Amino acid sequence: MLRAEMDALPIQEQTGLSYASENAGVMHACGHDGIVASALVLARILAEEGEVFPVRMRFLFEPAEEIGEGAKRMLAAGALDGEPDIFLMFHYAVDQSFGMAVHEGQASAMINGMEIRVHGKSSHWCEAHKGIDSIYAASLVVKALHDLNETYKGKGPCLIGIGTIHGGEYSNIITDLVTLRGNIRAAYEEDYQALDKRLKETLNEIEAKTGTRIELEYPKPAVLPFANDPELTRIAETAGRKIFGEQFLLEGEEQLFLSGDNAYRYFLHTKGLFSVFLAGIPDKGYPLHHPKFQIDEDILPYSLEALYEILSGIDKDM
């Protein structure tokens, strides 16, 4: 089975491309459009070959990956009915140009979204002594988490990031609530747990210093890491070196990208492989989730060849 995620993001596209999003405030800023296009072409190729191609394939087009709900819903709908032997997924990354990478062993990070609510006390600013400034306390939270990222040395890469801050209604009112939303990411669970502990300690210290009340909530369970199957990794390495030559990278866990994916739910049921195709545009690239994000389309036919070779290798070696 091959999974292709297909959801977009709440971003106003600024690429100016001929195929840019037609919907305001909605954009494919994570390469999912390229993934879907590649999966559809691969499906057409295999369908045209019919019985000549010996691997029986199921294609899974998954919505809601970005919010961590897609795999759960697909499994509930019977995506793994029939118990497929192998689960395949791939992504287009833009941190490097033209190539392919596969991780030996662990291939994703442990991540979770969080919400921090800083409760203060409202007052007019002319009577500031009667209020408790939640915006000030929230600014201390942001700085403390930045400092934590700079100073914490774990087993592997890890961080805590804040993505949104909301608070205040009017310029002359001390607001009584600021809400921060962000995420915690770690290559290893021990670092995830350590950061969670440090985070709670930090919030307690800021509470004591500012007189605020601070709540921390993880609205959903953590997205767990998954690992590439060793035999599938060898097959992918053979395919990658055939198609990309020296531009194929076999990476270790120390080079793990701090991304997570709800696809771990599939890996709990069957062995799997996550391949990454390097599609950065030299001197012109923008990162994932940027309004000008785009992939180098020249990678598309090569990624199709590599996926086809992986499937052929599965037939020969497994």
VENRAZI-V589691 format. One record per pair of residues at least 4 apart in sequence whose C-alpha atoms are under 8 Angstrom apart, sorted by the first residue. I is the first residue (numbers start at 1). J is the second residue. Records with the same first field share a line. If there is no record, write none. Layout:
BEGIN
I: J, J
END
This chain:
BEGIN
1: 57, 58, 59, 60, 84, 85, 86, 87, 88
2: 39, 57, 58, 59, 60, 87, 88, 89
3: 59, 60, 61, 62, 87, 88, 89, 90
4: 32, 35, 36, 39, 59, 60, 61, 62, 89, 90
5: 32, 35, 36, 61, 62, 63, 64, 65
6: 32, 33, 35, 36, 61, 62, 63, 64, 65
7: 28, 32, 62, 63, 64, 65, 66
8: 26, 27, 28, 29, 30, 32, 66
9: 26, 27, 28, 29, 66, 289
10: 25, 26, 27
11: 25, 26, 27, 29, 289, 290, 291
12: 24, 25, 26, 27, 291
13: 20, 21, 24, 25, 26, 27, 291, 292
14: 291, 292
15: 20, 291, 292, 293, 294
16: 20
20: 27
21: 26, 27, 28
23: 27
27: 291
28: 32, 33
29: 288, 289, 290, 291, 292, 293, 294
30: 288, 289, 293
31: 35, 91, 92, 93, 294, 295
32: 36, 91
33: 37
34: 38, 92, 300
35: 39, 90, 91, 92
36: 40, 61
37: 41
38: 42, 300, 303, 304
39: 43, 59
40: 44
41: 45
42: 46, 304, 308
43: 47, 59
44: 48
45: 49
46: 50, 53
49: 53
54: 315
55: 311, 312, 314, 315
60: 79
62: 70, 71, 74
63: 70
64: 68, 69, 70
65: 69, 70, 71, 261, 262
68: 223, 261, 262
69: 73, 262
70: 74, 262
71: 75, 262, 263, 265, 266
72: 76, 262, 265
73: 77
74: 78, 79
75: 79, 80
80: 84
83: 270
84: 270
85: 270, 271
86: 270, 271, 272
87: 266, 267, 270, 271, 272, 273
88: 272, 273, 274
89: 272, 273, 274, 275
90: 274, 275, 276, 277
91: 274, 275, 276, 277
92: 276, 277, 278, 279, 295
93: 276, 277, 278, 279, 280, 288, 295
94: 278, 279, 280, 281, 285, 286, 287, 288, 295
95: 278, 279, 280, 287
96: 278, 279, 280, 281
97: 278, 279, 280, 281, 282, 296
98: 247, 277, 278, 279, 280, 299
99: 244, 247, 248, 249, 277, 278, 279, 299
100: 240, 244, 247, 248, 249, 275, 276, 277, 278
101: 240, 248, 249, 250, 251, 275, 276, 277, 278
102: 107, 233, 236, 237, 249, 250, 251, 274, 275, 276
103: 107, 228, 233, 250, 251, 252, 253, 256, 274, 275
104: 227, 228, 230, 233, 250, 251, 252, 253
105: 227, 228, 229, 230, 252, 253
106: 225, 226, 227, 228, 253, 256
107: 225, 226, 227, 228, 253, 256, 274
108: 187, 225, 226, 227, 256, 257, 258, 259, 260, 261
109: 185, 186, 187, 188, 224, 225, 226, 256, 257, 258, 259, 260
110: 185, 186, 187, 188, 189, 192, 222, 223, 224, 225, 260
111: 183, 184, 185, 186, 192, 222, 223, 224, 259, 260
112: 183, 184, 185, 218, 220, 221, 222, 223
113: 181, 182, 183, 184, 218, 219, 220, 222
114: 181, 182, 183, 184, 216, 217, 218, 219
115: 179, 180, 181, 182, 216, 217, 218, 219
116: 179, 180, 181, 214, 215, 216, 217
117: 177, 178, 179, 180, 214, 215, 216
118: 134, 137, 138, 176, 177, 178, 179, 212, 213, 214, 215
119: 134, 176, 177, 178, 212, 213, 214
120: 131, 132, 133, 134, 175, 176, 177, 211, 212, 213
121: 130, 131, 132, 133, 134, 174, 175, 176, 177, 212
122: 131, 132, 133, 173, 174, 175, 176
123: 127, 128, 130, 131, 132, 173, 174, 175
124: 128, 131, 172, 173, 174
125: 172, 173, 174
127: 131
128: 132, 174
131: 174
132: 174, 176, 210, 211, 212
133: 137, 174, 175, 176, 210, 212
134: 138, 174, 175, 176, 177, 178, 212
135: 139, 167, 175, 177, 178
136: 140
137: 141, 206, 207, 210, 212
138: 142, 178, 180
139: 143
140: 144, 206
141: 145, 202, 203, 206
142: 146, 162
143: 147
144: 148, 202
145: 149, 160, 161, 199
146: 150, 160, 161
147: 151
148: 152
149: 158, 159, 160
154: 158, 191
155: 188, 190, 191
156: 186, 187, 188, 191, 254
157: 186, 187, 254, 256, 258
158: 184, 185, 186, 187, 191, 192, 258
159: 184, 185, 186, 195
160: 182, 183, 184, 185, 195
161: 182, 183, 184
162: 180, 181, 182, 183
163: 180, 181, 182, 183
164: 179, 180, 181, 182
165: 178, 179, 180, 181
166: 178, 179, 180
167: 175, 177, 178, 179
168: 173, 174, 175, 176, 177, 178
169: 173, 175
184: 192, 195, 196
185: 192, 258, 259
186: 191, 192, 258
187: 191, 192, 225, 256, 258
188: 192
189: 193
190: 194
191: 195
192: 196
193: 197
194: 198
195: 199
196: 200
197: 201
198: 202
199: 203
200: 204, 216
201: 205
202: 206
203: 207, 214
204: 208, 214
205: 209
206: 210, 212
207: 211, 212, 213, 214
208: 212
223: 260, 261, 262, 264
224: 260, 262, 264
225: 260, 261, 264
226: 264, 267
227: 267, 272, 273
228: 232, 233, 271, 272, 273, 274
229: 233, 271, 272, 273
230: 234
231: 235
232: 236, 272, 273, 314
233: 237, 273
234: 238
235: 239, 310, 313, 314, 317
236: 240, 275, 306, 310
237: 241, 248, 250
238: 242
239: 243, 306, 307, 309, 310, 313
240: 244, 245, 248, 306
241: 245, 246, 247, 248
243: 302, 305, 306
244: 248, 302
251: 255, 256
252: 256
263: 267
264: 268
265: 269
266: 270
267: 271, 272
277: 299, 303
278: 299
279: 295, 296, 297, 299
280: 285, 295, 296
281: 285, 295, 296
285: 293, 294
286: 290, 292, 293, 294
287: 293
288: 293
289: 293
298: 302
299: 303
300: 304
301: 305
302: 306
303: 307
304: 308
305: 309
306: 310
307: 311
308: 312
309: 313
310: 314
311: 315
312: 316
313: 317, 318
314: 318
END
